Amino acid sequence: MVDAGAFTSAASALTTWAGLLAPTGALALDATIIHVSPSRSRRAGSVLVSTRSRRSMPWLRPALVIAQVNPQMPYTFGAAEIERDEVDLLVEVDHPLVEFPAISPDETTRQVGRQRGPAGSERLHVAARAGSTSRCRVRRTGEPSTTWASTAAWSATVLIGLHASGALTGSKHPDFPGKIVTAMVGGTRPLLDFVDRNPDIVMVPPTITHGLAAIGRLDRFTAINSAIEVALDGSINSERVGDRVISGPGGSPDYAAIAHAAEGGRFIVALPSTAARGTVSRIVPELTVPATVAGPLVDVVVTEHGVADITGLNGTARADALRAIADPSFTESLL
């Protein structure tokens, strides 16, 4: 049996997983174990945390499907729901789910979020770049988040508050108007309780949340990502620290391509300028590992030292703009 969890660091964007896990794919599964919530109907339950385990993906197509039924698992609607006859063996369990603790922003994180655009935006720069009616996607990498404090995207408390206040409505989603649409949920218990049987939450496959055909037609699509390091040509590494893989590429390649194709789309990378307590620059002359996203697809890079809008800039101008937002103690090494 191939453990699906082993693929979290696989060098594959989310939209390519289906092909890899299909019966004829390179990572075809013989058996799989899924985690489901109890059903109050004839359905077997709901697959959370990710619809990458859903039957719309190949995970439920191997010879053997085992489902752990856990009353502490939230029930979510949409693509996360599975039918009883899709499961070969049900095993009852009752234990808490793994939680992802909330990240408390430090002062550097807040400075990244407070950066203003060249024209002196009146709002927080990253939020202003996204715009109030943009379709905005934010991704968390293996590194500590950098912009979440200002964009309010990863805090379960803020997410729930935005929804309760009416600020987060999903009203402009072309396929699921009025819904919060996602392919994955993870966080603290309050967030899991919030999504449990919440009719405003719809789980969909990554081909919808990350697919060019599904969302590439949206105007002003804005993706806000972090990275481990950014090279002077604009390319980013979101997967490796030296020889150690700490994350897969996730949705970054998908969203960079979509933002590039969408009318008015923007791909924003926000990160602290240094790592290892200020001893390592995260703006580097060049990447020594394969790029997660190529430089031409990166529009804006933000650190606590400023904003580099590198859209359309040539090599020299692009390097100068990125050098200007590096930590001053490393500027000379970037010449």
C-alpha positions in Angstrom: 0.0 0.0 0.0 1.2 3.5 -0.8 0.5 6.0 2.0 -1.0 9.2 0.4 0.5 11.2 3.2 3.9 10.4 1.9 3.3 12.7 -1.1 3.0 15.9 0.9 6.6 16.8 -0.2 6.2 15.4 -3.7 7.4 17.7 -6.4 3.9 18.0 -7.9 1.5 20.9 -8.1 -2.0 20.1 -6.8 -3.6 19.9 -10.2 -1.3 17.2 -11.3 -2.0 14.8 -8.4 -4.9 13.2 -10.1 -2.8 11.9 -13.0 -0.1 10.7 -10.6 -2.5 8.7 -8.4 -4.7 7.4 -11.2 -4.6 3.6 -11.9 -2.2 4.2 -14.7 -0.2 6.9 -12.9 3.3 6.8 -11.6 2.0 6.7 -8.0 -1.0 4.4 -8.5 -2.5 3.2 -5.2 -3.3 -0.4 -4.3 -5.1 0.6 -1.1 -5.9 3.8 0.8 -7.1 4.8 4.3 -9.3 7.8 4.6 -10.7 9.6 7.7 -14.4 10.4 7.6 -17.1 11.8 9.9 -20.2 9.8 10.9 -23.1 10.1 8.5 -26.6 11.0 9.5 -27.8 9.6 6.2 -27.0 6.8 3.9 -23.6 8.4 3.0 -20.5 6.9 4.6 -19.3 10.3 5.8 -17.3 13.4 4.8 -13.7 13.4 3.9 -11.8 16.2 5.6 -9.2 17.7 5.7 -8.6 17.4 1.9 -10.7 16.6 -1.2 -7.5 15.2 -2.6 -8.9 12.1 -0.9 -12.3 12.4 -2.7 -13.6 10.0 -5.3 -13.3 12.8 -7.9 -9.6 12.1 -7.4 -8.1 8.6 -7.9 -7.5 7.9 -4.2 -10.8 6.0 -3.9 -10.2 3.9 -7.0 -7.7 1.3 -5.7 -8.7 -2.3 -4.9 -9.2 -1.6 -1.1 -10.6 1.5 0.6 -10.6 1.6 4.4 -12.4 4.4 6.2 -11.9 5.5 9.8 -15.1 6.9 11.1 -14.4 9.5 13.8 -17.2 11.5 15.5 -14.6 14.3 16.1 -14.3 14.7 12.3 -16.3 17.6 10.9 -18.8 16.9 8.2 -18.4 19.1 5.1 -20.5 19.3 2.0 -19.7 19.0 -1.7 -16.9 17.0 -3.1 -15.9 15.7 0.4 -19.0 13.6 0.7 -18.7 10.0 -0.3 -21.1 7.1 -0.7 -21.2 4.1 1.6 -20.6 1.7 -1.4 -17.3 3.4 -2.2 -15.8 2.1 1.0 -14.8 -1.6 1.6 -14.1 -1.5 5.3 -15.3 0.9 8.1 -13.3 1.2 11.3 -14.8 3.1 14.2 -12.3 5.4 16.1 -12.8 8.3 18.5 -9.8 10.6 19.0 -9.0 14.3 18.5 -7.7 15.5 15.1 -4.3 16.9 14.6 -4.5 20.7 14.9 -2.4 23.3 13.2 -1.8 26.0 15.9 -2.4 29.6 15.1 0.8 31.6 14.2 1.4 34.7 16.2 2.9 37.4 14.0 6.1 39.0 15.2 7.1 42.6 14.4 8.9 41.7 11.2 5.7 40.0 10.0 3.7 43.1 10.8 6.2 45.3 9.0 5.8 43.1 5.9 2.0 43.6 6.1 2.3 47.3 6.6 4.4 48.0 3.5 2.8 50.5 1.1 3.0 50.6 -2.7 5.1 53.1 -4.6 2.2 55.5 -4.7 1.6 55.3 -0.9 -1.4 53.2 -0.8 -3.9 54.2 2.0 -4.5 50.5 2.9 -2.1 47.8 3.8 -0.1 47.1 0.7 -0.8 43.4 0.2 -4.5 43.9 0.9 -4.6 46.9 -1.4 -3.0 44.9 -4.2 -5.7 42.3 -3.9 -8.5 44.8 -3.9 -11.9 44.5 -2.2 -13.6 42.6 -5.1 -10.6 40.5 -6.3 -10.6 36.8 -6.0 -7.7 36.3 -3.6 -5.9 33.1 -2.7 -3.3 32.9 0.0 -1.1 29.9 0.6 1.0 29.0 3.6 4.3 27.2 3.0 6.5 25.2 5.4 8.0 28.5 6.6 6.3 30.7 9.1 3.6 32.9 7.4 4.4 36.5 6.7 1.3 38.3 5.6 -1.4 36.5 7.4 -1.6 39.1 10.2 -2.5 41.8 7.7 -4.5 39.9 5.2 -6.5 38.0 7.8 -6.4 34.9 5.7 -5.0 32.2 8.0 -6.5 33.1 11.3 -9.4 30.9 12.1 -10.7 33.6 14.5 -10.5 36.3 11.8 -11.9 34.0 9.1 -14.9 33.2 11.2 -15.3 36.9 12.2 -15.2 38.0 8.5 -17.8 35.5 7.7 -20.0 36.5 10.6 -19.7 40.2 9.7 -20.7 39.7 6.1 -17.3 40.7 4.7 -16.6 37.2 3.4 -19.5 36.3 1.2 -18.3 34.5 -1.9 -21.0 36.4 -3.7 -18.9 36.9 -6.9 -17.9 33.2 -7.3 -19.1 32.2 -10.8 -20.0 28.6 -9.9 -20.8 28.7 -6.2 -22.2 32.2 -5.4 -22.5 32.9 -1.8 -20.3 30.0 -0.7 -16.8 29.7 0.7 -15.1 27.4 -1.7 -12.0 25.3 -0.7 -10.3 22.0 -1.4 -8.6 21.8 2.0 -9.3 22.8 5.6 -6.8 22.7 8.5 -6.3 24.6 11.6 -7.5 24.8 15.2 -10.6 23.2 16.7 -12.7 26.3 16.4 -12.1 26.3 12.6 -13.0 22.6 12.4 -16.2 23.3 14.4 -17.0 26.3 12.1 -16.9 24.1 9.0 -18.8 21.2 10.5 -22.1 20.9 8.6 -21.8 24.5 7.6 -23.9 25.0 4.4 -21.8 28.1 3.5 -18.7 25.9 3.1 -18.3 23.9 -0.1 -15.5 21.4 -0.7 -14.4 21.0 -4.3 -11.5 19.2 -6.0 -8.2 21.0 -6.6 -9.1 21.1 -10.3 -11.7 23.7 -9.4 -9.7 25.6 -6.7 -6.4 25.5 -8.7 -7.4 24.8 -12.2 -6.8 27.3 -15.0 -10.0 26.3 -16.8 -12.1 26.9 -13.7 -10.7 30.1 -12.4 -8.5 31.5 -15.1 -11.4 33.5 -16.5 -11.7 35.5 -13.3 -10.6 39.1 -13.6 -8.0 40.5 -11.1 -7.3 37.1 -9.6 -4.6 37.7 -7.0 -2.5 35.1 -5.3 -0.5 35.9 -2.2 2.2 33.4 -1.3 5.2 33.2 0.9 8.6 31.6 0.0 11.8 30.4 1.5 13.9 32.5 -0.8 13.7 34.7 -3.8 16.4 35.1 -6.4 17.4 38.3 -8.1 15.7 37.1 -11.3 12.4 36.8 -9.4 12.2 33.1 -9.2 11.1 31.6 -5.9 11.9 28.5 -3.8 9.1 27.4 -1.6 10.2 23.8 -1.1 13.8 23.4 0.2 16.2 24.7 2.8 19.5 23.5 1.5 19.2 19.8 0.8 16.2 19.4 3.1 12.7 19.3 1.6 10.2 21.0 3.9 7.3 21.5 1.6 5.9 20.5 -1.7 5.1 23.1 -4.4 1.5 22.9 -3.5 -0.7 25.4 -5.4 2.0 28.0 -6.1 2.8 26.9 -9.7 -0.9 26.6 -10.5 -1.7 30.0 -9.1 1.3 31.8 -10.6 0.2 30.5 -14.0 -3.4 31.5 -13.4 -2.6 35.0 -12.2 -0.4 35.5 -15.2 -3.2 34.4 -17.6 -6.1 36.3 -15.8 -7.0 39.8 -16.8 -5.4 42.0 -14.2 -4.1 39.1 -12.2 -1.2 39.4 -9.8 1.1 36.9 -8.1 2.5 38.4 -4.9 5.3 36.9 -2.8 5.6 38.2 0.8 8.4 37.1 3.1 10.9 38.4 5.8 14.1 39.5 4.3 16.2 37.2 6.5 16.1 33.8 8.1 18.0 32.0 11.0 17.7 35.0 13.3 19.0 37.5 10.7 22.1 35.5 9.7 20.8 34.4 6.3 19.4 36.5 3.5 16.2 35.3 1.9 16.9 37.5 -1.2 19.7 35.5 -2.9 21.8 36.0 -6.1 20.4 32.8 -7.6 18.6 29.7 -6.6 20.7 26.6 -6.0 17.6 24.3 -6.1 14.9 24.0 -8.8 12.5 27.0 -8.8 9.0 26.5 -7.5 7.8 29.4 -9.6 9.9 30.9 -12.5 10.8 34.6 -12.3 8.6 35.9 -15.2 5.5 34.7 -13.3 6.3 36.7 -10.2 4.8 40.2 -10.2 5.5 41.7 -6.7 7.8 40.8 -3.8 7.3 42.3 -0.4 9.6 42.3 2.6 9.7 44.4 5.7 12.1 46.7 3.8 9.7 47.6 1.0 7.9 46.5 -2.1 9.4 45.4 -5.4 7.0 45.6 -8.3 9.0 43.6 -10.9 6.3 43.2 -13.5 7.8 43.5 -16.9 11.2 44.6 -15.7 14.3 43.4 -17.4 17.1 41.4 -15.7 19.1 44.3 -14.4 16.1 46.4 -13.3 14.5 43.4 -11.7 17.6 42.6 -9.7 18.0 46.2 -8.6 14.4 46.3 -7.3 14.8 43.1 -5.4 18.1 44.1 -4.0 16.5 47.3 -2.7 14.1 45.3 -0.4 16.8 42.9 0.9 18.2 43.4 4.4 20.8 46.2 4.3 23.5 44.0 5.9 23.4 41.7 2.8 23.1 44.3 0.1 26.8 44.1 -0.7 26.8 40.3 -1.2 24.0 40.7 -3.7 25.9 43.0 -6.0 
